[in-house]
Amino acid sequence: VLLTVCGNMFIIISVLHFKQLHTPTNTLVFSLAVSDFLVGALVMPTMLIWMIESCWIFGRLFCLCFLFIGSFLTCISIYNIALIAVDRYVALSNPFLYIDKCFLIINEVWTLIDLVLSFIFPFSVIIILYSLVFLIAKKHATAIRELNNHTRPQTQKITSHSMKSERKAAKVLGILVSVFVACLLPYYIYSLLGDVIEIQADTVMKVLLILCLNSTINPFIYALFYPWFRKCIQLIITLRILHTDSALINIFS
């Protein structure tokens, strides 16, 4: 819970404070961080209490609110990830322009709708667009290598840099897809097989906790992975953001 709240809070403060981060892409990263922060602050503590007590102790009304807020925030987080994929694809391809017991109610119709809207569709968007991003980046790198074939002193350096960029793009794509599937797939397997096989309550809790872990990992993938966000965190921790004109500090140097 602390890791989720603090990790996403660093991103929220960074994007809000530093003027250089006021870009459309970082607006989506900020939106993702807000939804993930709310998951860590509102959903995960209640879920951990539920697991520790092994029964629902908060009453019917809070149960309904918890299920609605948890589903809503998780769905928002997923679609933020899909929107980031859309943004990065567009930016690269056209650079100029979710009784006193709390039940998780699942029926066949809702399971199918939830599976399509909250997993299959955004997962498809992420896979397709990030694959296209990788292909376009590779195409650009190839074009750069060919363009610099006549400038031999710089060719080796640029070629090495472009190959490094290709490897980095492939690595990031693999991490993105792996984390997304690893966090969401157990929940949807439970949704589809919950009526077929008998699943114990503690297993359901673990499945839901894994689903929430996506909000813990997201800030490390989408922001803290980059050096300028690490510099923002350093400035926040050392309280340098309290200085006059700190919002204008060059964080890209």
Secondary structure, DSSP 4 states (H G I P E B T S, - for coil): -HHHHHHHHHHHHHHHH-GGG-SHHHHHHHHHHHHHHHIIIIIHHHHHHHHHHSS--S-HHHHHHHHHHHHHHHHHHHHHHHHHHHHHHHHHH-S-----S------HHHHHHHHIIIIIHHHHHHHHHHHHHHHHHHHHHHHHHHHTTT-HHHHHHHHHHHHHHHHHHHHHHHHHHHHHHHHHHHHHHHHHHTTTS---HHHHHHHHHHHHHHHHHHHHHHTTTSHHHHHHHHHHHTTGGGSTTGGG--TT-
